[in-house]
């Protein structure tokens, strides 16, 4: 996209009104847990990890189990729009400061490309526990998003040789739509979520790339994890060391060109240490569904792991025998591709709660 056209689109987005003025709170389905404190965490060169989930990164915040976290993240748009000839002056100030720290060598970068706010140390979280992340609310922080792809990435890069394209999509926070193409009348319903929410990997693995999701959760890119949902993550190191980033205003399953509607978000999360749960893979929960998740560099392997995790979940939650669970997944649950582009491909199984007509 031509730089002057990009600038025009961003400025047009800004005239639609500040997206952060629209707060979206979803009535939770869970039993409320009283929070003793609310902690605020904003992205800056000293409060982010750039490009990795790192078990050795010093925590930027410590909080008790059950406390609330008011957290903001920067967009991956920012790093793209700071390129020469594309900088319009509208990029989040935090991105400028973070990039300046990278240039100065005071902020380590890589091996991935996500700027993650954190890590957050949750008191009493130990390896083998589960961190329950309740998404109380997730709000748009800027009035535009971007989507970019090139011939070097995405699911079908061979179909777009020698191509690099970025598109700015203005966000209407009152109507909760993204204006993909005004001339053609194309609007995208918004469902903001954090594409990357994960804990540090085991210490022996060291710093890992922020792109591939895994047992630590991380870059799951699961569009179901909007406000009013829960993510359960197995803990690998003391304090869990939660990293948060990769804000999406909306995304399709698959995320086939490698980006969603990338934007900056602000959220309120409640972090609860669960000593009564044992998980191998992350697990999600919404008002209407349980979600089994898995990832692998081979899509078939990822799907098999996800189906097996769904069987385990049905046994854990509903005490269903494995044979019955296998049949129920086949007849009443949906196996979906989460994303195809992050090195390890994601698969998740949607298990409707309405199948169970008696309280467990």
URCOR-V398785 format. One line per field, one symbol per residue. ss: DSSP state (@ for helix, = for strand, . for the rest). phi: phi as a letter, one per 20 degrees, with the letter a starting at -180 (. if undefined). burial: 1 if it has 9 or more other C-alpha atoms within 8 Angstrom, else 0. A space follows every 10 residues. Layout:
# URCOR-V398785
ss->???
phi->???
burial->???
This chain:
# URCOR-V398785
ss->..@@@@@@@@ @@@@....@@ @...=..... .......=== =......=== .==....... ===....=== ===..@@@@@ @......... ..@@@@@@@@ @@@@....=. ....====== ==.......= ========== ...======= ......@@@. ...======= ==....==== =....====. ..======.. ..@@@..==. ...=..==.. .........= ====...... .=======.. ...=...... .=..====== ====...... ..===...== ======..@@ @@@@@@@@@@ @@@@@@@@.. .@@@@@@@@@ @@.======. ....====== ==@@@.....
phi->.fgfffffff fffffeofff fdedddffee fgdfdfbddd cdfbgdccdd nbecfdfffe bdbegnfece cdceefggff eefgndfdnd fggfffffff ffffnecfcn fedeedfped edgmfcgnfc eedeefbbcf dcebccccbb febnecffec flccbccedf ddffelcdef bffemdcdfe bfbefccbdf fggfemfdgf fffafemmff leffeegncc ddcfedcgnm lfdcalfcfa aegolfencd efbecccddd dcedeecccd dfbdbdgdbe cecabafdff fgffffffff ffgfffedle ggfffgffff dbddecefbc cdndedccde dffffdedfe
burial->0000011011 1111011111 0100100000 0000000110 1111101111 1111100011 1110111111 1111111110 1100011000 1001111110 1100001011 1111111111 1111111111 1111111111 1111111111 1011111001 0000011111 1110011111 0000011101 1111111111 1110011111 1111111111 1110111111 1111111111 1111111111 1011111111 1111111111 1111000110 1111110011 1111111010 1110111011 1111100001 0100110110 0110111111 1101111111 1100000000
